[in-house]
Each structure stands twice: as structure tokens, then as C-alpha cells.
């Protein structure tokens, strides 16, 4: 390996030279083949008129024509081999891995670079088969990663696998992710929520406000300074919030901290959430 022109993380275009092998010998062979071809072409042109006048044996002229064709093929072959000393990117993308150093000896089938296509960036999620009827291409997906916890990403369902994995009873869903900020990287683990349905003006509460009471979803609300437990119906979920379909009107004060230890009738002192968190 003579030269490396890009490093990991570089954006490259299809056909861009990434590295160069030592091509001195092939370059000399190509120059030699070019000179031989030029000489034979001159000889051929000088003998065309003699052949047309019948002053040259047909067999000799055909042999000369064959030599020109063979020399041209040899020249084309050496140029092709010389072009292989330029290692080029096969696609547009980002250099995600480099496996070589200057001075390395390269063997056939050695992996030199890995170029990753990030447009589109794809995420894969395995979904329980019971959800198959609710999913379809084009649905909006919400993506979050630990590396950027405050940065939401949007995507869309691109395709659904036509088969279910019998070992896990799941099927693969491919999501195309929009990432204009380029924060997401191949290999990251993500949390993906797929939007099955949208409801305007839905009443929702934090998921952690719900208290399970023997299988029934309940919450505690503040009624005249005291805790009152209410049974609720729940619907859609989204990013830590749950839709309330029944049991609340939307004007109640719902207890979101310490509700696990409450009982109906307990006195409740309303404080800011930040203060409650600081007091724990």
C-alpha cells in the first residue's frame, strides 16, 4: 500500500479514490504496451494501400491486422490492471472502518475499507407478531438514543418482514430515520415507538402517576386537600404519557410523586415537582 487518502469518518462519493497501491511496474508495462501498439498501427496504415493494390499477400495483411488487435487488447488490459491500483469507494457514504496501513501487502479478497451508506439511515426493530395487523409502511416512528437523550428523531416505517421468526414470535420492521444533525451512528441501540393512531386533544397523564390496584389502573387526585383514589381507563401511550379515556375530566390535580404510599383521605400538601424531587 503506497498511500491512504481518507480516514474513518470521512464522507466519500462513489468512485472517489480512497487509497493507492504501488503501480510502478504496471505503469511501465502499460507504457510498453502503448508503444508496441503505436508501432503496429503505423505499420498497418502503411500496408493498407499495398493490400488494396494487391501488392501484399492477403495472409500477411491479416496477420498484421491480428497483431494490431492483440496489441490493443494487451494495452487495454494493462490500463485496466493499472486502474485497480486506485482503490475507489463503491457507493456514496461514510468511511466507517479502515483495515490497512501504508506499507501493507494486499492480497485478493482483503477488506481494505468499509463504506456505510447513511442515506437513508435504517433502524431495525423486532415486533411481537400480535402487532402485525396494526403496522403498515408509512407510519410515523419516534426514535431516541442514550447518546442524545434530549434529541428526538423521527422516521417512517419503510417495510415489514413477510415472515415471523418462530423462535421469538416476532417479525422485523425496518424504519427509515431522519437525522439531519448526523448525531446517529451505525450500530447504536435505539428505543423506537411506532405511532399506530393519533388522537387530537387527548387527555393524558404521566405514566408513573398510575397506581395498579389489583389489576385496575387508578390515580390519586387532590380533593379539598385530601387524597382521593380514582379508577381510570387508559388508551394510547406516548413518550412516558398515557391517554386517559375515562375517570378524569381534565381539571383535577393528579398526584405524580409519592402516590404509591397514599390512601384515600390522607392529607396532601401540593408542592412544585422540583421541590418534591429535591425533598426525596
VOBA-1610 file (N, C-alpha, C; in pm, whole numbers, padded with zeros to 5 digits, always signed):
BEGIN
Unk+00084-00118+00000Unk+00000+00000+00000Unk+00089+00125+00000Unk+00070+00210-00102Unk+00155+00328-00116Unk+00098+00450-00043Unk-00033+00473-00053Unk-00090+00596+00006Unk-00233+00571+00050Unk-00270+00631+00163Unk-00408+00629+00212Unk-00459+00772+00211Unk-00570+00794+00144Unk-00618+00930+00119Unk-00735+00972+00207Unk-00797+00878+00278Unk-00910+00912+00365Unk-00896+00838+00498Unk-00963+00889+00598Unk-00964+00825+00729Unk-01109+00794+00768Unk-01124+00718+00877Unk-01257+00684+00926Unk-01334+00812+00959Unk-01460+00812+00920Unk-01545+00929+00943Unk-01556+01021+00824Unk-01473+00998+00721Unk-01475+01085+00603Unk-01598+01055+00517Unk-01662+01161+00468Unk-01770+01146+00371Unk-01708+01128+00233Unk-01753+01027+00161Unk-01695+00999+00029Unk-01807+00983-00073Unk-01769+01005-00199Unk-01862+00986-00311Unk-01826+00860-00386Unk-01923+00802-00452Unk-01897+00683-00532Unk-01790+00714-00636Unk-01687+00628-00645Unk-01579+00648-00740Unk-01461+00726-00685Unk-01475+00786-00568Unk-01365+00862-00509Unk-01251+00769-00470Unk-01126+00812-00494Unk-01009+00731-00461Unk-00985+00737-00310Unk-00981+00619-00248Unk-00959+00609-00104Unk-00813+00580-00070Unk-00747+00504-00157Unk-00607+00465-00133Unk-00545+00425-00267Unk-00410+00419-00269Unk-00339+00381-00392Unk-00237+00273-00360Unk-00237+00171-00445Unk-00135+00067-00437Unk-00014+00108-00518Unk+00097+00038-00499Unk+00218+00063-00578Unk+00192+00015-00721Unk+00191+00109-00817Unk+00160+00073-00955Unk+00273+00099-01052Unk+00398+00113-01003Unk+00509+00147-01092Unk+00529+00043-01201Unk+00530-00085-01164Unk+00553-00190-01263Unk+00441-00194-01366Unk+00318-00184-01322Unk+00205-00184-01415Unk+00208-00061-01505Unk+00253+00051-01451Unk+00261+00174-01532Unk+00364+00157-01644Unk+00478+00096-01614Unk+00580+00070-01716Unk+00529-00029-01820Unk+00458-00132-01775Unk+00403-00229-01869Unk+00300-00164-01960Unk+00221-00071-01906Unk+00122-00002-01989Unk+00191+00088-02092Unk+00299+00155-02052Unk+00372+00239-02147Unk+00435+00154-02257Unk+00488+00038-02219Unk+00547-00051-02319Unk+00440-00102-02415Unk+00324-00140-02362Unk+00216-00189-02448Unk+00165-00079-02540Unk+00162+00045-02490Unk+00118+00157-02573Unk+00216+00182-02688Unk+00346+00172-02659Unk+00446+00192-02764Unk+00437+00083-02870Unk+00419-00042-02828Unk+00407-00153-02923Unk+00284-00135-03010Unk+00173-00094-02950Unk+00051-00072-03025Unk+00069+00039-03127Unk+00133+00149-03087Unk+00154+00261-03179Unk+00237+00219-03299Unk+00343+00139-03277Unk+00428+00093-03387Unk+00349+00004-03483Unk+00271-00090-03430Unk+00194-00180-03515Unk+00086-00105-03592Unk+00026-00004-03531Unk-00076+00075-03602Unk-00013+00151-03717Unk+00109+00203-03698Unk+00177+00271-03808Unk+00208+00172-03921Unk+00255+00054-03884Unk+00284-00047-03986Unk+00157-00085-04061Unk+00049-00099-03988Unk-00078-00138-04050Unk-00124-00032-04150Unk-00116+00097-04112Unk-00159+00204-04201Unk-00074+00210-04327Unk+00059+00184-04313Unk+00147+00185-04431Unk+00113+00073-04529Unk+00063-00038-04477Unk+00038-00155-04561Unk-00104-00163-04614Unk-00194-00073-04568Unk-00332-00077-04618Unk-00334-00053-04769Unk-00259+00049-04815Unk-00259+00082-04958Unk-00198-00031-05040Unk-00090-00093-04989Unk-00029-00206-05060Unk-00128-00321-05071Unk-00204-00345-04964Unk-00303-00453-04967Unk-00412-00424-05068Unk-00457-00298-05074Unk-00563-00261-05169Unk-00517-00274-05314Unk-00387-00253-05339Unk-00333-00265-05476Unk-00290-00407-05509Unk-00307-00497-05415Unk-00269-00636-05439Unk-00121-00661-05432Unk-00047-00571-05369Unk+00098-00584-05362Unk+00144-00651-05232Unk+00045-00693-05151Unk+00078-00760-05025Unk-00007-00885-05012Unk+00055-00994-04974Unk-00017-01121-04962Unk-00132-01106-04861Unk-00251-01158-04895Unk-00366-01146-04803Unk-00335-01202-04664Unk-00264-01314-04659Unk-00234-01375-04530Unk-00146-01286-04444Unk-00048-01221-04507Unk+00042-01134-04432Unk-00033-01013-04376Unk-00127-00960-04457Unk-00204-00844-04412Unk-00295-00882-04295Unk-00355-01000-04305Unk-00443-01045-04196Unk-00363-01067-04068Unk-00241-01121-04083Unk-00156-01140-03965Unk-00122-01006-03899Unk-00096-00905-03985Unk-00064-00773-03931Unk-00185-00714-03858Unk-00304-00733-03917Unk-00426-00684-03853Unk-00448-00754-03718Unk-00421-00885-03715Unk-00436-00960-03591Unk-00339-00908-03484Unk-00215-00878-03525Unk-00116-00828-03430Unk-00158-00694-03371Unk-00220-00609-03456Unk-00269-00480-03406Unk-00379-00502-03302Unk-00475-00591-03335Unk-00585-00618-03242Unk-00532-00676-03110Unk-00435-00767-03119Unk-00379-00828-02998Unk-00304-00725-02915Unk-00230-00635-02981Unk-00156-00532-02909Unk-00252-00434-02841Unk-00364-00404-02908Unk-00462-00314-02847Unk-00525-00379-02723Unk-00554-00509-02733Unk-00611-00580-02618Unk-00512-00584-02501Unk-00384-00604-02533Unk-00282-00606-02427Unk-00271-00470-02360Unk-00275-00364-02441Unk-00268-00230-02385Unk-00389-00200-02297Unk-00509-00236-02345Unk-00631-00214-02266Unk-00626-00291-02134Unk-00571-00414-02141Unk-00563-00496-02019Unk-00467-00434-01917Unk-00353-00385-01964Unk-00257-00325-01870Unk-00313-00196-01810Unk-00387-00120-01890Unk-00450+00001-01836Unk-00556-00034-01731Unk-00632-00142-01758Unk-00732-00185-01662Unk-00666-00229-01531Unk-00558-00307-01543Unk-00487-00352-01423Unk-00428-00234-01347Unk-00380-00135-01420Unk-00325-00016-01355Unk-00434+00061-01281Unk-00555+00063-01338Unk-00664+00135-01273Unk-00701+00072-01139Unk-00674-00058-01125Unk-00706-00126-00999Unk-00613-00085-00885Unk-00507-00014-00915Unk-00420+00034-00807Unk-00481+00153-00734Unk-00585+00213-00793Unk-00664+00315-00724Unk-00782+00246-00657Unk-00785+00246-00525Unk-00895+00185-00451Unk-01005+00290-00438Unk-01121+00262-00497Unk-01228+00361-00505Unk-01349+00321-00420Unk-01423+00421-00376Unk-01546+00396-00299Unk-01653+00343-00393Unk-01719+00233-00357Unk-01822+00177-00444Unk-01953+00254-00439Unk-01976+00327-00329Unk-02103+00398-00309Unk-02076+00531-00239Unk-02175+00619-00241Unk-02171+00737-00154Unk-02189+00692-00010Unk-02117+00753+00082Unk-02134+00716+00222Unk-02024+00772+00310Unk-02006+00707+00424Unk-01907+00746+00524Unk-01811+00629+00545Unk-01681+00659+00551Unk-01583+00554+00580Unk-01599+00515+00726Unk-01652+00397+00749Unk-01678+00353+00887Unk-01564+00268+00942Unk-01484+00206+00855Unk-01372+00124+00903Unk-01256+00133+00803Unk-01134+00134+00855Unk-01013+00124+00772Unk-00927+00012+00828Unk-00892-00083+00741Unk-00821-00204+00786Unk-00676-00210+00738Unk-00625-00106+00677Unk-00493-00111+00615Unk-00407+00006+00663Unk-00275-00009+00643Unk-00179+00097+00670Unk-00084+00106+00551Unk-00020+00220+00537Unk+00080+00237+00432Unk+00191+00133+00453Unk+00227+00065+00343Unk+00331-00037+00351Unk+00277-00178+00360Unk+00147-00194+00389Unk+00088-00328+00395Unk+00091-00395+00258Unk+00105-00525+00259Unk+00090-00605+00137Unk-00055-00650+00128Unk-00116-00626+00013Unk-00257-00655-00004Unk-00274-00784-00083Unk-00362-00871-00034Unk-00393-00996-00102Unk-00534-00990-00157Unk-00563-01072-00259Unk-00701-01076-00311Unk-00801-01105-00200Unk-00916-01038-00207Unk-01027-01055-00112Unk-01001-00992+00025Unk-00888-00922+00043Unk-00867-00848+00167Unk-00968-00733+00176Unk-01026-00713+00294Unk-01114-00598+00315Unk-01028-00479+00355Unk-01031-00375+00272Unk-00946-00257+00295Unk-01020-00148+00371Unk-01140-00117+00327Unk-01225-00016+00390Unk-01367-00071+00399Unk-01443-00009+00486Unk-01587-00031+00487Unk-01654+00104+00475Unk-01736+00118+00370Unk-01809+00243+00346Unk-01956+00216+00377Unk-02013+00297+00465Unk-02151+00278+00509Unk-02240+00385+00449Unk-02349+00340+00390Unk-02447+00433+00333Unk-02542+00478+00443Unk-02541+00606+00475Unk-02626+00659+00581Unk-02750+00729+00528Unk-02774+00723+00400Unk-02890+00790+00342Unk-02967+00688+00258Unk-03075+00634+00308Unk-03130+00664+00441Unk-03061+00582+00550Unk-03068+00634+00673Unk-03023+00559+00789Unk-03137+00468+00830Unk-03107+00340+00848Unk-03211+00241+00877Unk-03199+00190+01020Unk-03313+00174+01083Unk-03320+00113+01216Unk-03408-00011+01205Unk-03373-00113+01282Unk-03447-00239+01278Unk-03504-00268+01416Unk-03630-00303+01421Unk-03695-00336+01547Unk-03775-00464+01526Unk-03768-00554+01624Unk-03843-00680+01617Unk-03969-00666+01702Unk-04082-00682+01638Unk-04212-00653+01698Unk-04289-00783+01719Unk-04359-00799+01833Unk-04440-00920+01853Unk-04542-00940+01741Unk-04563-01064+01705Unk-04649-01094+01591Unk-04793-01045+01612Unk-04837-01030+01737Unk-04974-00983+01761Unk-04997-00841+01710Unk-04887-00767+01686Unk-04900-00629+01638Unk-04898-00620+01486Unk-04889-00734+01418Unk-04874-00732+01272Unk-04987-00657+01204Unk-05110-00677+01250Unk-05223-00613+01186Unk-05230-00464+01206Unk-05154-00410+01301Unk-05159-00267+01330Unk-05050-00188+01258Unk-04956-00258+01198Unk-04842-00191+01135Unk-04856-00188+00984Unk-04807-00080+00924Unk-04805-00070+00779Unk-04699+00032+00739Unk-04644+00018+00619Unk-04544+00115+00572Unk-04600+00257+00572Unk-04515+00352+00608Unk-04554+00491+00610Unk-04589+00545+00746Unk-04610+00456+00844Unk-04643+00504+00978Unk-04524+00579+01039Unk-04554+00681+01118Unk-04450+00762+01182Unk-04387+00685+01297Unk-04256+00697+01310Unk-04183+00635+01421Unk-04108+00743+01497Unk-04100+00727+01628Unk-04026+00818+01715Unk-03907+00743+01772Unk-03787+00801+01755Unk-03663+00731+01791Unk-03588+00812+01895Unk-03532+00744+01993Unk-03445+00810+02091Unk-03326+00719+02119Unk-03212+00781+02151Unk-03090+00706+02182Unk-03027+00765+02307Unk-02951+00682+02379Unk-02887+00728+02502Unk-02782+00835+02475Unk-02722+00832+02356Unk-02617+00929+02325Unk-02672+01071+02309Unk-02801+01083+02281Unk-02864+01215+02267Unk-03003+01209+02330Unk-03011+01198+02462Unk-03140+01173+02528Unk-03242+01284+02510Unk-03197+01406+02487Unk-03291+01517+02472Unk-03322+01549+02326Unk-03265+01472+02236Unk-03282+01499+02093Unk-03378+01396+02033Unk-03499+01436+01997Unk-03591+01339+01935Unk-03560+01323+01787Unk-03585+01206+01737Unk-03567+01178+01595Unk-03697+01118+01541Unk-03728+01152+01419Unk-03847+01099+01355Unk-03807+01008+01241Unk-03895+00917+01210Unk-03873+00827+01098Unk-04006+00774+01049Unk-03996+00685+00952Unk-04117+00621+00899Unk-04091+00474+00876Unk-04195+00395+00894Unk-04184+00251+00867Unk-04163+00234+00717Unk-04052+00171+00681Unk-04021+00151+00539Unk-04078+00019+00488Unk-04063-00087+00567Unk-04113-00218+00522Unk-04125-00312+00641Unk-04207-00413+00621Unk-04230-00517+00721Unk-04180-00649+00665Unk-04115-00726+00749Unk-04070-00858+00705Unk-04193-00945+00677Unk-04190-01024+00570Unk-04305-01110+00539Unk-04310-01237+00621Unk-04210-01261+00705Unk-04206-01386+00783Unk-04190-01353+00931Unk-04239-01443+01014Unk-04226-01432+01160Unk-04120-01530+01207Unk-04032-01485+01293Unk-03929-01572+01350Unk-03996-01666+01450Unk-03998-01797+01421Unk-04068-01890+01512Unk-04002-01900+01649Unk-03874-01866+01658Unk-03804-01877+01787Unk-03845-01766+01883Unk-03876-01647+01828Unk-03908-01532+01914Unk-04051-01482+01896Unk-04122-01537+01797Unk-04259-01493+01766Unk-04263-01343+01735Unk-04158-01295+01668Unk-04152-01155+01628Unk-04123-01144+01480Unk-04150-01028+01424Unk-04115-01001+01285Unk-04038-00869+01279Unk-03952-00858+01178Unk-03864-00741+01169Unk-03933-00626+01097Unk-03921-00508+01156Unk-03972-00385+01095Unk-03853-00295+01066Unk-03845-00246+00943Unk-03737-00155+00903Unk-03789-00012+00902Unk-03718+00075+00972Unk-03759+00215+00986Unk-03653+00305+00923Unk-03695+00394+00834Unk-03606+00496+00779Unk-03606+00616+00875Unk-03486+00656+00917Unk-03473+00759+01020Unk-03425+00890+00958Unk-03490+00999+00994Unk-03445+01132+00954Unk-03344+01183+01057Unk-03224+01215+01012Unk-03120+01262+01105Unk-03038+01372+01039Unk-03098+01490+01017Unk-03022+01600+00955Unk-02904+01645+01040Unk-02908+01619+01170Unk-02799+01661+01259Unk-02680+01568+01253Unk-02697+01449+01191Unk-02590+01348+01180Unk-02539+01302+01317Unk-02626+01302+01417Unk-02588+01255+01550Unk-02591+01103+01561Unk-02677+01040+01484Unk-02691+00895+01493Unk-02579+00826+01417Unk-02533+00715+01472Unk-02423+00640+01412Unk-02465+00495+01394Unk-02414+00429+01289Unk-02444+00287+01270Unk-02400+00206+01391Unk-02485+00112+01430Unk-02453+00026+01543Unk-02512+00072+01675Unk-02566+00195+01679Unk-02628+00243+01803Unk-02754+00162+01835Unk-02782+00149+01964Unk-02909+00093+02008Unk-03007+00207+02030Unk-03131+00185+01993Unk-03231+00291+02000Unk-03362+00237+02057Unk-03440+00329+02111Unk-03577+00299+02150Unk-03669+00357+02043Unk-03756+00274+01991Unk-03840+00314+01878Unk-03986+00295+01915Unk-04061+00401+01902Unk-04206+00393+01920Unk-04273+00421+01787Unk-04363+00333+01747Unk-04433+00348+01620Unk-04574+00398+01649Unk-04612+00505+01582Unk-04742+00567+01604Unk-04847+00489+01527Unk-04932+00415+01600Unk-05040+00340+01537Unk-05158+00431+01503Unk-05182+00528+01592Unk-05302+00609+01581Unk-05277+00744+01646Unk-05339+00849+01593Unk-05329+00982+01653Unk-05468+01028+01699Unk-05470+01092+01815Unk-05595+01148+01866Unk-05569+01292+01907Unk-05650+01381+01855Unk-05635+01523+01887Unk-05698+01552+02023Unk-05633+01641+02099Unk-05685+01690+02227Unk-05711+01576+02326Unk-05627+01475+02323Unk-05642+01363+02417Unk-05598+01406+02557Unk-05670+01357+02658Unk-05631+01381+02797Unk-05524+01279+02834Unk-05409+01327+02880Unk-05300+01235+02913Unk-05234+01274+03044Unk-05179+01174+03111Unk-05109+01194+03238Unk-04977+01119+03232Unk-04880+01155+03319Unk-04755+01079+03322Unk-04782+00933+03357Unk-04712+00844+03291Unk-04731+00702+03315Unk-04706+00666+03462Unk-04605+00732+03523Unk-04571+00695+03660Unk-04673+00743+03763Unk-04775+00819+03719Unk-04881+00860+03812Unk-04979+00746+03838Unk-04980+00645+03755Unk-05077+00536+03766Unk-05037+00441+03877Unk-05135+00406+03959Unk-05116+00307+04066Unk-05200+00185+04031Unk-05135+00069+04025Unk-05207-00054+03995Unk-05275-00104+04123Unk-05407-00117+04118Unk-05484-00165+04233Unk-05555-00293+04192Unk-05485-00406+04216Unk-05538-00538+04181Unk-05580-00545+04035Unk-05490-00495+03949Unk-05514-00501+03805Unk-05591-00385+03748Unk-05641-00297+03830Unk-05716-00181+03785Unk-05627-00057+03790Unk-05621+00017+03679Unk-05544+00141+03675Unk-05616+00248+03757Unk-05543+00307+03850Unk-05600+00414+03933Unk-05501+00528+03945Unk-05551+00643+03985Unk-05465+00757+04019Unk-05520+00821+04145Unk-05436+00898+04211Unk-05480+00979+04324Unk-05490+01124+04279Unk-05603+01186+04313Unk-05621+01327+04283Unk-05637+01402+04416Unk-05614+01531+04412Unk-05627+01615+04531Unk-05767+01674+04534Unk-05843+01639+04636Unk-05981+01688+04652Unk-05993+01756+04788Unk-05995+01889+04786Unk-06006+01968+04909Unk-05893+01934+05008Unk-05773+01921+04955Unk-05656+01899+05038Unk-05635+01756+05082Unk-05719+01665+05033Unk-05704+01525+05070Unk-05695+01437+04945Unk-05631+01320+04963Unk-05613+01227+04851Unk-05742+01151+04825Unk-05776+01139+04697Unk-05892+01059+04656Unk-05849+00969+04541Unk-05874+00841+04556Unk-05832+00745+04454Unk-05942+00732+04349Unk-05902+00738+04222Unk-05998+00728+04112Unk-05956+00614+04018Unk-06052+00534+03980Unk-06027+00436+03875Unk-06032+00507+03740Unk-05940+00471+03651Unk-05935+00535+03519Unk-05928+00429+03410Unk-05971+00468+03293Unk-05948+00388+03173Unk-05831+00446+03097Unk-05746+00361+03042Unk-05627+00409+02971Unk-05635+00369+02825Unk-05571+00452+02741Unk-05570+00426+02598Unk-05430+00424+02542Unk-05404+00515+02449Unk-05275+00518+02381Unk-05165+00567+02474Unk-05042+00527+02446Unk-04926+00572+02522Unk-04830+00644+02429Unk-04753+00737+02487Unk-04657+00811+02406Unk-04555+00878+02496Unk-04428+00838+02480Unk-04314+00906+02544Unk-04335+00931+02693Unk-04375+00828+02766Unk-04390+00842+02910Unk-04525+00892+02955Unk-04617+00917+02863Unk-04751+00963+02897Unk-04853+00859+02852Unk-04968+00858+02922Unk-05075+00763+02894Unk-05204+00841+02872Unk-05279+00803+02770Unk-05410+00865+02746Unk-05510+00814+02850Unk-05589+00906+02904Unk-05696+00871+02998Unk-05828+00878+02922Unk-05896+00765+02913Unk-06022+00760+02837Unk-06144+00775+02926Unk-06128+00753+03056Unk-06241+00768+03149Unk-06187+00785+03290Unk-06270+00845+03375Unk-06233+00858+03516Unk-06182+00995+03555Unk-06138+01075+03460Unk-06091+01211+03487Unk-06155+01308+03388Unk-06173+01431+03434Unk-06231+01533+03349Unk-06126+01623+03284Unk-06006+01626+03342Unk-05901+01710+03286Unk-05868+01831+03371Unk-05948+01857+03475Unk-05923+01972+03562Unk-05866+01931+03697Unk-05856+01802+03722Unk-05810+01754+03852Unk-05660+01774+03868Unk-05618+01783+03994Unk-05476+01780+04026Unk-05438+01635+04054Unk-05353+01578+03969Unk-05315+01437+03981Unk-05182+01428+04054Unk-05174+01340+04152Unk-05052+01321+04229Unk-04954+01239+04145Unk-04833+01291+04126Unk-04734+01223+04043Unk-04610+01183+04121Unk-04600+01224+04248Unk-04487+01187+04333Unk-04539+01137+04467Unk-04496+01017+04507Unk-04534+00964+04637Unk-04670+00899+04642Unk-04736+00883+04528Unk-04871+00830+04528Unk-04878+00683+04569Unk-04766+00613+04558Unk-04767+00471+04594Unk-04795+00447+04741Unk-04768+00546+04826Unk-04789+00530+04971Unk-04918+00596+05019Unk-04996+00652+04928Unk-05118+00725+04968Unk-05235+00631+04990Unk-05329+00677+05070Unk-05460+00614+05087Unk-05565+00723+05080Unk-05683+00685+05037Unk-05791+00782+05029Unk-05813+00848+05165Unk-05820+00979+05164Unk-05840+01054+05287Unk-05714+01111+05346Unk-05597+01063+05301Unk-05472+01121+05351Unk-05464+01269+05314Unk-05410+01347+05407Unk-05389+01489+05377Unk-05276+01503+05275Unk-05294+01594+05183Unk-05197+01615+05075Unk-05156+01761+05074Unk-05027+01784+05068Unk-04976+01921+05053Unk-04919+01934+04913Unk-04973+02025+04835Unk-04932+02043+04696Unk-04805+02125+04693Unk-04701+02071+04630Unk-04574+02142+04612Unk-04533+02131+04467Unk-04438+02216+04427Unk-04386+02207+04290Unk-04313+02075+04274Unk-04314+02023+04152Unk-04250+01895+04126Unk-04103+01901+04159Unk-04034+02013+04126Unk-03892+02025+04153Unk-03866+02015+04303Unk-03953+02080+04385Unk-03935+02076+04529Unk-03957+01937+04583Unk-04058+01867+04530Unk-04085+01732+04576Unk-03968+01640+04545Unk-03910+01656+04427Unk-03797+01573+04390Unk-03676+01603+04479Unk-03658+01731+04512Unk-03542+01768+04593Unk-03557+01717+04736Unk-03683+01699+04782Unk-03706+01658+04920Unk-03691+01509+04940Unk-03686+01433+04831Unk-03678+01288+04845Unk-03540+01245+04886
//
